[in-house]
């Protein structure tokens, strides 16, 4: 007679067995611990990170660097204006130096014209050429801001006149008046390039 063997029922697929996989258990445990450590965010000012600056400290530091940046920008703007002013001043000095070199040339041209007209009333081609050169040179100087001044008959002013000599005052002329102009004076804007060389009544 054949003995019947007990049949052991196998778990159907999809149903968990009584035993758990150790790796799966570790994953579940790690996820549970991670959830338990999550905290609701709070402001840095109320709950700052250990050892980190608070919001008040960050705002103060920001304001400090902003002030430094604004002061640096103001210093740079002042430097830019000062550099532009210095460059303009240097340009004016260079222009004044060049004009001073040209003034004797202009004086010689005027003397040549005065001598030619005095010796010969007719204007020769050479005299006309000298007159044109003088006019061109004078035009260049005037466009650069140079102005001539003739103080004949004015009261002597040592700031703009240079007295070469004195002469007895003519009738009706008070002492200290310019009675003759040897060389005209020249100005560049408000700067006297060369004082007028004059003879003054005594």
Secondary structure, 3 states (H helix, E strand, C coil): CCCCCCCCCCCCCCCCCCCCCHHHHHHHHHHHHHHHHCCCCCCCCCCCCCCCCCHHHHHHHHHHHHHHHHHHHHHHHHHHHHHHHHHHHHHHHHHHHHHHHHHHHHHHHHHHHHHHHHHCCCCCHHHHHHHHHHHHHHHHHHHCCEEEECCCCCECCCCCEEEEEEECCCCCCCCCEEEEEEECEEEECCEEEECEEEEEEC
